[in-house]
Amino acid sequence: MEGGVMRTGNERRDFIKQGLFLAGAAGVLAPGLAPIAARAQVVSKPVRRPDRYEDSFIFERKPYTWPGNKTLAIWIAPNVEVWNYDSPVGVGVSPNSGNIVPDVINYGWREYGLRVGLWRFADVFDAAGVKATVALNSLV
């Protein structure tokens, strides 16, 4: 304990000093590695061009116009996914650090989206006359 503050051994200032030292060492070593990096970027054969569609650099393309001369397009695609009830993995609203199965809290959060949320989206899109699609999980 130092000055009423407990020290853990992992001091922020020490970490920053070590990081700056490593960054400086990398800067000293980097010029010696430049020839290796240059050799790694040599193209040994020509890049294949696609033959199924017209491909061009963006600065060579003709200006694109949307139907009705609109200037903005939005693609709405919510995810529709399958989640296993007896699996502790996946992102959730509540941490499941013990990998407890079944993970009722997080499963309920996910299941709500399929049971209620997706249909609420559909109602809103229908009311607004918006066309939408979904990105389906392979198990759906």
Backbone hydrogen bonds in HBPLUS format (Angstrom, degrees):
<---DONOR---> <-ACCEPTOR-->    atom                        ^
c    i                          cat <-CA-CA->   ^        H-A-AA   ^      H-
h    n   atom  resd res      DA  || num        DHA   H-A  angle D-A-AA Bond
n    s   type  num  typ     dist DA aas  dist angle  dist       angle   num
A0002-GLU N   A0005-VAL O   2.91 MM   3  5.32 175.5  1.91 148.0 146.5     1
A0005-VAL N   A0002-GLU O   3.07 MM   3  5.32 161.2  2.11 110.0 115.6     2
A0015-PHE N   A0011-GLU O   3.05 MM   4  6.31 157.2  2.10 149.4 155.9     3
A0016-ILE N   A0012-ARG O   2.95 MM   4  6.24 157.9  2.00 150.8 156.4     4
A0017-LYS N   A0013-ARG O   2.91 MM   4  6.17 160.7  1.95 150.7 156.0     5
A0018-GLN N   A0014-ASP O   2.94 MM   4  6.16 163.9  1.96 151.9 155.9     6
A0019-GLY N   A0015-PHE O   2.90 MM   4  6.11 155.0  1.96 146.5 154.1     7
A0020-LEU N   A0016-ILE O   2.89 MM   4  6.12 158.1  1.94 152.2 157.5     8
A0021-PHE N   A0017-LYS O   2.93 MM   4  6.16 153.1  2.01 146.9 154.7     9
A0022-LEU N   A0018-GLN O   2.94 MM   4  6.20 161.8  1.97 150.6 154.8    10
A0023-ALA N   A0019-GLY O   2.92 MM   4  6.14 156.1  1.98 146.7 153.7    11
A0024-GLY N   A0020-LEU O   2.92 MM   4  6.10 155.0  1.99 145.0 151.6    12
A0025-ALA N   A0021-PHE O   2.89 MM   4  6.17 156.7  1.94 150.2 156.9    13
A0026-ALA N   A0022-LEU O   2.90 MM   4  6.11 154.0  1.97 146.4 153.4    14
A0027-GLY N   A0023-ALA O   3.04 MM   4  6.29 147.4  2.15 140.6 149.2    15
A0028-VAL N   A0024-GLY O   3.06 MM   4  6.39 143.7  2.20 144.4 153.9    16
A0029-LEU N   A0025-ALA O   3.01 MM   4  6.25 155.8  2.07 149.2 155.5    17
A0030-ALA N   A0026-ALA O   2.86 MM   4  5.81 144.0  1.99 145.8 155.0    18
A0032-GLY N   A0029-LEU O   3.08 MM   3  5.63 130.1  2.34 115.2 127.2    19
A0033-LEU N   A0030-ALA O   2.92 MM   3  5.10 138.5  2.10 105.2 117.7    20
A0034-ALA N   A0031-PRO O   3.35 MM   3  5.23 153.4  2.43  96.5 104.1    21
A0036-ILE N   A0033-LEU O   3.05 MM   3  5.39 121.7  2.40 108.0 122.4    22
A0037-ALA N   A0033-LEU O   3.07 MM   4  6.39 161.1  2.11 157.4 163.3    23
A0038-ALA N   A0034-ALA O   2.90 MM   4  6.11 155.0  1.97 154.6 161.7    24
A0039-ARG N   A0035-PRO O   3.06 MM   4  6.27 154.5  2.13 143.3 149.1    25
A0040-ALA N   A0036-ILE O   3.10 MM   4  6.36 147.3  2.21 145.1 154.1    26
A0041-GLN N   A0038-ALA O   3.20 MM   3  5.37 146.5  2.32 100.9 110.3    27
A0042-VAL N   A0039-ARG O   3.34 MM   3  5.51 170.6  2.35 109.6 111.7    28
A0060-GLU N   A0057-PHE O   2.92 MM   3  5.35 155.9  1.98 114.3 122.3    29
A0061-ARG N   A0058-ILE O   3.35 MM   3  5.37 159.8  2.39 102.1 108.0    30
A0069-ASN N   A0066-TRP O   2.96 MM   3  5.27 130.5  2.21 146.9 142.2    31
A0133-THR N   A0076-ILE O   3.19 MM  57  6.45 171.6  2.20 164.1 166.7    32
A0135-ALA N   A0078-PRO O   3.01 MM  57  6.15 162.8  2.04 142.4 146.7    33
A0080-VAL N   A0135-ALA O   2.91 MM  55  6.03 165.6  1.93 152.0 151.5    34
A0137-ASN N   A0080-VAL O   2.79 MM  57  6.07 146.5  1.90 169.3 166.4    35
A0087-SER N   A0084-ASN O   3.44 MM   3  5.46 156.4  2.50 110.8 108.4    36
A0099-ASN N   A0096-ASN O   2.95 MM   3  5.32 164.0  1.98 118.0 121.9    37
A0107-TYR N   A0103-ASP O   2.94 MM   4  6.00 159.0  1.98 157.7 164.6    38
A0108-GLY N   A0104-VAL O   2.89 MM   4  5.89 158.8  1.93 146.3 152.1    39
A0109-TRP N   A0105-ILE O   3.12 MM   4  6.39 148.3  2.22 142.0 150.5    40
A0110-ARG N   A0106-ASN O   3.02 MM   4  6.28 160.1  2.06 148.8 153.1    41
A0111-GLU N   A0107-TYR O   2.75 MM   4  5.88 167.1  1.77 157.0 161.3    42
A0112-TYR N   A0108-GLY O   3.01 MM   4  5.98 146.6  2.12 139.3 146.6    43
A0113-GLY N   A0110-ARG O   3.11 MM   3  5.51 128.5  2.39 104.8 116.7    44
A0115-ARG N   A0111-GLU O   2.87 MM   4  6.04 163.4  1.90 157.7 163.3    45
A0116-VAL N   A0112-TYR O   2.76 MM   4  5.47 163.6  1.78 147.7 152.3    46
A0117-GLY N   A0112-TYR O   3.05 MM   5  6.33 160.9  2.09 140.0 145.7    47
A0118-LEU N   A0113-GLY O   2.72 MM   5  5.83 146.1  1.84 163.6 165.3    48
A0120-ARG N   A0116-VAL O   3.06 MM   4  6.34 145.3  2.19 150.3 161.0    49
A0121-PHE N   A0117-GLY O   2.97 MM   4  6.30 156.6  2.03 153.2 159.2    50
A0122-ALA N   A0118-LEU O   3.04 MM   4  6.37 159.2  2.08 144.5 149.8    51
A0123-ASP N   A0119-TRP O   3.00 MM   4  6.24 156.9  2.05 144.0 149.2    52
A0124-VAL N   A0120-ARG O   3.02 MM   4  6.26 162.2  2.05 152.0 156.4    53
A0125-PHE N   A0121-PHE O   2.88 MM   4  6.13 166.7  1.89 161.4 165.1    54
A0126-ASP N   A0122-ALA O   2.89 MM   4  6.04 161.1  1.93 149.3 154.8    55
A0127-ALA N   A0123-ASP O   2.95 MM   4  6.10 162.1  1.98 147.8 152.7    56
A0128-ALA N   A0124-VAL O   3.03 MM   4  6.21 145.9  2.15 144.6 153.6    57
A0129-GLY N   A0125-PHE O   2.89 MM   4  5.89 113.1  2.35 138.3 155.0    58
A0130-VAL N   A0125-PHE O   2.89 MM   5  4.91 156.9  1.95 146.4 147.3    59
A0129-GLY N   A0126-ASP O   3.15 MM   3  5.01 148.4  2.26  96.6 106.1    60
A0140-VAL N   A0137-ASN O   3.11 MM   3  5.68 170.2  2.12 122.0 125.1    61
